[in-house]
Amino acid sequence: MDFKDFIKKLGERVDSLKDQVNTEEATKNAFIMPFIKELGYDVFNPFEVVPEYTADVGIKQGEKIDYAILKDNEPVLLIECKHHALPLSINNASQLFRYFHTTKAKFAILTNGIDYKFFTDLVEPNKMDEKPFFYFNITDIKDVQIEELKKFHKSYFDFENIVNTASDLKYTNELKKLINQEISTPSVDFVRHFAKQIYPSIVTQKVIEQFSTLIKNSFTQQINDIVTDRLQSALAKETTNQQTSTDINEEEDDTRIVTTQIELDGFMIVKAIGTAECSPERIVYRDAQSYFAILFDDNNRKPICRLYFTEKRLQIGLFNENKEENKIELNKMDDLYKYSNELKYVIKHYMTQDN
């Protein structure tokens, strides 16, 4: 397994054990020490990892930070730990702030074993920033985040490389958060910016209210179109190789099966959701007379969902771990996105079985 596999495994382990870990010390032992180990450091080697690291800080003589990772006998990364049930905020990072400017460490992590926030001194030299430049949830970490985390691995740690990308990473994360906020709840200034470019008269409060909904819906549709376009070429290639076959318990007459455009559109949405967890080629479809099956690894024993789409009715069949199906009515195609968590969960379940 490579670094990505080890981090994904750790995330699964944390998710399965969190209800049994009841103290801060247990959080360190069960979650954070394994995390440090996956970064390539020997947690039992005091020349690499020092628990309860002490440095005199003004009147706070003898105050300790949970872990310091060393290089050439100097700390390069400080780690402050909290119990996994506690949310992370700037208010519980006071020790990191004090230690940051008294040591040679230029990076600091605030973590509860689930959420990880990485800090440096982009705003003012030798003073830890109030906002992290990088953060993730270990139980739901994305591949792109794993690539950023890999830079902190002992084998790849390069101070200049991290510093050079930290600023872009910080502002990219802030922009993504802002964009997501504007898409879900457009601000007045945001709505006005677009409305005044296309509305032929004065943009009044009534116009703002009207365009708020229009802009929100337009963004959703545009994102869906982008996802659809990107999947279209891959889908076209797959279509030539797809086997329109039967369910394991049901014989089908191929000549009576008609794959409709609305079924393909639904498939592309489900595939777009699923690619957050696995490679897109692992999500395929098999059409049948009575339903449209979406499968993991082209295995009809690994159903992701079934679509029951006609011109008059839209339904999705979701499966639990026992492969029991629950049919749900949809008002419109985009309602598939409401069940993203359920679809991702069943894919994760099959991937766990593979391991």
C-alpha positions as CSV (number, residue, x, y, z in Angstrom):
1,M,0.0,0.0,0.0
2,D,1.1,3.6,-0.6
3,F,0.8,6.7,1.6
4,K,-2.7,7.3,0.4
5,D,-3.9,3.8,1.3
6,F,-2.4,4.1,4.8
7,I,-4.1,7.5,5.4
8,K,-7.4,6.2,4.1
9,K,-7.1,3.1,6.4
10,L,-6.3,5.4,9.4
11,G,-9.4,7.4,8.6
12,E,-11.6,4.3,8.6
13,R,-10.0,3.2,11.9
14,V,-10.6,6.5,13.5
15,D,-14.2,6.5,12.4
16,S,-14.8,3.0,13.8
17,L,-13.2,3.7,17.1
18,K,-14.2,7.2,18.0
19,D,-17.2,6.1,20.1
20,Q,-14.9,4.0,22.3
21,V,-12.3,6.8,22.9
22,N,-13.4,8.8,25.8
23,T,-10.4,10.9,27.0
24,E,-7.8,13.3,25.5
25,E,-5.0,10.8,26.4
26,A,-6.9,8.0,24.6
27,T,-7.3,10.3,21.6
28,K,-3.6,10.8,21.5
29,N,-2.8,7.1,21.7
30,A,-5.5,5.8,19.4
31,F,-5.6,8.5,16.7
32,I,-2.7,11.0,16.8
33,M,0.3,8.8,17.5
34,P,-0.8,6.5,14.5
35,F,-1.1,9.7,12.4
36,I,2.4,10.8,13.3
37,K,3.6,7.2,12.5
38,E,2.0,7.4,9.0
39,L,4.0,10.6,8.4
40,G,7.1,8.4,8.6
41,Y,8.3,9.4,12.1
42,D,9.2,6.9,14.9
43,V,7.0,7.9,17.8
44,F,9.3,6.1,20.2
45,N,12.5,7.8,19.0
46,P,13.1,11.0,21.1
47,F,15.4,12.3,18.3
48,E,12.3,12.4,16.0
49,V,9.2,12.8,18.2
50,V,9.2,14.4,21.7
51,P,6.0,14.1,23.7
52,E,5.2,16.8,26.3
53,Y,7.8,19.1,24.7
54,T,8.9,21.8,27.1
55,A,10.2,25.3,26.3
56,D,10.2,28.3,28.6
57,V,7.6,30.9,27.5
58,G,7.8,34.1,29.5
59,I,5.9,33.6,32.7
60,K,4.6,30.2,31.5
61,Q,7.7,28.4,32.8
62,G,7.7,24.7,32.1
63,E,4.6,24.7,30.0
64,K,4.4,21.7,27.6
65,I,3.1,21.1,24.1
66,D,1.8,17.6,23.3
67,Y,4.3,16.7,20.6
68,A,7.2,18.2,18.8
69,I,8.7,16.6,15.6
70,L,12.4,17.3,15.4
71,K,14.9,17.6,12.6
72,D,18.6,18.1,13.4
73,N,17.6,18.3,17.1
74,E,15.3,21.3,16.4
75,P,11.5,21.3,16.4
76,V,10.1,21.7,12.9
77,L,6.5,20.8,13.6
78,L,4.5,21.4,16.8
79,I,1.3,19.4,17.6
80,E,-1.4,20.4,20.1
81,C,-4.0,17.8,20.8
82,K,-7.6,17.9,22.1
83,H,-10.2,15.3,22.8
84,H,-11.9,14.1,19.6
85,A,-15.3,15.3,20.7
86,L,-14.1,18.9,21.2
87,P,-14.4,21.3,18.2
88,L,-11.2,23.1,17.2
89,S,-11.0,26.9,17.4
90,I,-8.5,29.6,17.7
91,N,-9.4,29.8,21.4
92,N,-7.9,26.3,22.2
93,A,-4.7,27.0,20.3
94,S,-3.1,29.4,22.9
95,Q,-0.2,27.1,23.6
96,L,0.6,26.8,20.0
97,F,0.7,30.6,19.7
98,R,3.1,30.9,22.6
99,Y,5.4,28.2,21.5
100,F,5.5,29.1,17.8
101,H,7.6,32.3,18.2
102,T,9.9,30.8,20.9
103,T,11.1,27.8,18.8
104,K,12.4,27.3,15.3
105,A,9.3,25.4,14.3
106,K,7.5,27.1,11.4
107,F,4.5,24.7,11.2
108,A,2.0,23.8,13.9
109,I,-1.0,21.4,14.0
110,L,-4.1,21.8,16.1
111,T,-6.0,18.5,16.1
112,N,-8.6,16.4,17.9
113,G,-7.6,13.3,16.0
114,I,-10.3,13.8,13.5
115,D,-10.0,17.3,12.3
116,Y,-6.5,18.6,11.5
117,K,-5.6,22.3,11.1
118,F,-2.1,23.4,9.9
119,F,-0.7,26.8,10.7
120,T,2.3,28.8,9.8
121,D,3.3,32.5,9.7
122,L,2.1,33.9,6.4
123,V,0.8,37.2,7.8
124,E,3.6,38.2,10.1
125,P,7.0,36.5,10.5
126,N,7.4,34.4,13.6
127,K,3.8,34.9,14.7
128,M,1.4,32.0,14.1
129,D,-1.5,33.0,11.8
130,E,-5.0,32.9,13.3
131,K,-6.3,31.0,10.3
132,P,-4.9,27.6,9.1
133,F,-3.5,27.3,5.6
134,F,-4.5,23.7,5.4
135,Y,-7.2,21.6,7.1
136,F,-9.0,18.3,6.6
137,N,-11.1,15.6,8.3
138,I,-9.2,12.3,8.5
139,T,-12.4,10.3,8.2
140,D,-13.4,12.1,5.0
141,I,-10.1,13.1,3.5
142,K,-9.9,13.7,-0.2
143,D,-7.1,12.5,-2.5
144,V,-6.0,16.1,-3.2
145,Q,-5.7,16.7,0.5
146,I,-3.6,13.5,0.9
147,E,-1.2,14.9,-1.7
148,E,-0.8,18.1,0.3
149,L,-0.4,16.1,3.6
150,K,2.3,14.0,1.9
151,K,4.6,17.0,1.8
152,F,4.8,16.7,5.6
153,H,6.0,13.1,5.4
154,K,9.5,12.6,6.7
155,S,10.7,11.3,3.3
156,Y,9.4,14.4,1.5
157,F,9.5,17.2,4.0
158,D,10.9,20.2,2.3
159,F,10.5,23.5,4.2
160,E,10.8,25.8,1.1
161,N,8.4,23.7,-0.9
162,I,5.7,23.8,1.8
163,V,6.1,27.5,2.5
164,N,5.9,28.3,-1.2
165,T,2.6,26.5,-1.6
166,A,1.1,27.4,1.8
167,S,-0.1,30.8,0.7
168,D,-1.8,29.6,-2.4
169,L,-3.3,26.7,-0.4
170,K,-4.6,29.0,2.3
171,Y,-6.3,31.4,-0.1
172,T,-7.6,28.7,-2.3
173,N,-9.4,27.1,0.7
174,E,-10.8,30.4,1.8
175,L,-12.0,31.1,-1.8
176,K,-13.6,27.7,-2.0
177,K,-15.4,28.3,1.3
178,L,-16.6,31.7,0.1
179,I,-17.7,30.3,-3.3
180,N,-19.7,27.5,-1.6
181,Q,-21.3,30.0,0.7
182,E,-22.3,32.3,-2.1
183,I,-23.7,29.4,-4.1
184,S,-25.8,28.1,-1.3
185,T,-26.8,31.4,0.1
186,P,-26.0,34.3,-2.3
187,S,-25.2,37.6,-0.6
188,V,-26.9,40.8,-1.7
189,D,-23.6,42.1,-3.2
190,F,-23.1,38.9,-5.1
191,V,-26.7,38.9,-6.5
192,R,-26.5,42.6,-7.4
193,H,-23.2,42.0,-9.3
194,F,-24.9,39.6,-11.7
195,A,-28.4,41.1,-11.7
196,K,-27.2,44.6,-12.8
197,Q,-25.5,43.0,-15.8
198,I,-28.6,41.5,-17.3
199,Y,-31.6,43.2,-15.7
200,P,-32.7,46.1,-18.0
201,S,-33.8,48.5,-15.2
202,I,-32.9,49.6,-11.7
203,V,-32.1,46.7,-9.4
204,T,-34.5,47.1,-6.5
205,Q,-34.9,44.9,-3.4
206,K,-37.7,43.0,-5.1
207,V,-35.3,42.2,-8.0
208,I,-32.6,41.2,-5.6
209,E,-35.0,38.7,-4.0
210,Q,-36.1,37.3,-7.4
211,F,-32.5,36.9,-8.6
212,S,-31.3,35.3,-5.4
213,T,-33.2,32.2,-6.3
214,L,-32.4,32.4,-10.0
215,I,-28.6,32.7,-9.3
216,K,-28.6,29.8,-6.8
217,N,-30.4,27.5,-9.3
218,S,-28.2,28.7,-12.2
219,F,-25.1,27.8,-10.3
220,T,-26.4,24.3,-9.5
221,Q,-27.4,23.7,-13.1
222,Q,-24.1,25.0,-14.4
223,I,-22.1,22.7,-12.0
224,N,-24.3,19.8,-13.1
225,D,-23.6,20.6,-16.8
226,I,-19.8,20.7,-16.2
227,V,-19.9,17.3,-14.4
228,T,-22.0,15.9,-17.2
229,D,-19.7,17.2,-19.9
230,R,-16.7,15.7,-18.3
231,L,-18.3,12.4,-17.9
232,Q,-19.8,12.3,-21.4
233,S,-16.7,11.2,-23.3
234,A,-15.9,8.5,-20.7
235,L,-19.6,7.4,-20.8
236,A,-19.5,7.2,-24.6
237,K,-16.5,4.8,-24.4
238,E,-18.1,2.7,-21.8
239,T,-21.3,2.5,-23.6
240,T,-19.7,0.5,-26.4
241,N,-18.3,-2.0,-23.9
242,Q,-21.3,-2.2,-21.6
243,Q,-23.1,-5.5,-21.3
244,T,-26.8,-5.1,-21.0
245,S,-27.4,-8.1,-18.9
246,T,-29.8,-9.5,-16.3
247,D,-29.9,-9.3,-12.6
248,I,-28.5,-12.4,-10.8
249,N,-32.0,-13.8,-10.3
250,E,-33.7,-12.6,-13.5
251,E,-33.4,-13.5,-17.1
252,E,-33.9,-10.6,-19.6
253,D,-34.7,-10.4,-23.3
254,D,-32.0,-8.0,-24.6
255,T,-34.1,-6.9,-27.5
256,R,-36.8,-5.6,-25.2
257,I,-34.4,-3.4,-23.2
258,V,-34.3,0.3,-24.1
259,T,-31.8,2.5,-22.3
260,T,-33.3,6.0,-22.1
261,Q,-31.6,9.4,-21.9
262,I,-33.1,10.1,-18.5
263,E,-31.5,6.9,-17.2
264,L,-28.1,7.9,-18.7
265,D,-28.5,11.3,-17.1
266,G,-29.2,9.8,-13.8
267,F,-26.3,7.4,-14.2
268,M,-23.9,10.4,-14.8
269,I,-25.1,12.1,-11.6
270,V,-24.6,9.0,-9.5
271,K,-21.2,8.5,-11.1
272,A,-20.2,12.1,-10.4
273,I,-21.2,11.6,-6.7
274,G,-19.3,8.3,-6.5
275,T,-16.1,9.5,-8.0
276,A,-15.4,11.4,-4.8
277,E,-14.7,7.9,-3.3
278,C,-13.4,5.8,-6.1
279,S,-12.1,5.8,-9.7
280,P,-15.0,6.6,-12.2
281,E,-14.4,3.4,-14.2
282,R,-15.4,1.3,-11.2
283,I,-19.0,2.7,-11.5
284,V,-20.9,1.1,-14.3
285,Y,-24.5,0.4,-15.3
286,R,-26.5,-2.6,-16.5
287,D,-29.9,-1.9,-17.9
288,A,-32.8,-4.3,-17.4
289,Q,-36.5,-4.3,-18.4
290,S,-37.8,-3.2,-15.0
291,Y,-35.0,-1.1,-13.7
292,F,-31.6,0.5,-14.4
293,A,-28.9,-0.9,-12.2
294,I,-25.7,1.0,-11.2
295,L,-23.0,-1.4,-10.0
296,F,-19.6,-1.3,-8.3
297,D,-16.9,-3.0,-10.4
298,D,-19.5,-4.3,-12.8
299,N,-20.6,-6.8,-10.2
300,N,-24.4,-7.4,-9.8
301,R,-23.7,-8.6,-6.3
302,K,-22.4,-5.0,-5.5
303,P,-25.4,-2.8,-6.4
304,I,-24.8,0.9,-5.7
305,C,-28.4,1.8,-6.5
306,R,-31.2,1.2,-9.0
307,L,-33.1,3.8,-11.0
308,Y,-36.7,3.4,-11.9
309,F,-37.1,6.2,-14.4
310,T,-40.0,6.8,-16.7
311,E,-41.4,9.9,-18.3
312,K,-44.0,10.1,-15.5
313,R,-42.1,8.8,-12.5
314,L,-38.7,9.0,-10.9
315,Q,-37.5,6.6,-8.2
316,I,-34.2,5.5,-6.8
317,G,-33.6,2.2,-5.0
318,L,-31.0,2.5,-2.3
319,F,-29.3,-0.5,-0.7
320,N,-28.1,-1.1,2.9
321,E,-25.2,-3.4,4.0
322,N,-27.6,-6.4,3.7
323,K,-28.4,-5.4,0.1
324,E,-32.0,-4.7,1.1
325,E,-33.6,-2.2,-1.2
326,N,-35.5,0.9,-0.2
327,K,-37.3,2.7,-3.0
328,I,-37.6,6.5,-2.7
329,E,-39.7,8.9,-4.9
330,L,-37.9,11.8,-6.5
331,N,-39.5,15.0,-7.6
332,K,-36.8,15.9,-10.1
333,M,-33.5,14.5,-11.4
334,D,-31.4,16.8,-9.2
335,D,-32.9,15.2,-6.1
336,L,-30.3,12.4,-6.6
337,Y,-27.8,14.7,-5.0
338,K,-29.8,14.6,-1.7
339,Y,-28.7,11.0,-1.4
340,S,-25.0,11.6,-1.9
341,N,-24.1,10.3,1.6
342,E,-26.0,7.1,1.1
343,L,-24.4,6.4,-2.3
344,K,-20.9,7.2,-1.0
345,Y,-21.4,5.0,2.0
346,V,-22.3,1.9,0.0
347,I,-19.3,2.5,-2.3
348,K,-17.0,2.8,0.8
349,H,-18.5,-0.4,2.1
350,Y,-17.6,-2.3,-1.1
351,M,-14.1,-0.8,-1.1
352,T,-13.6,-1.9,2.5
353,Q,-14.6,-5.5,1.5
354,D,-11.9,-5.4,-1.2
355,N,-9.3,-4.7,1.4
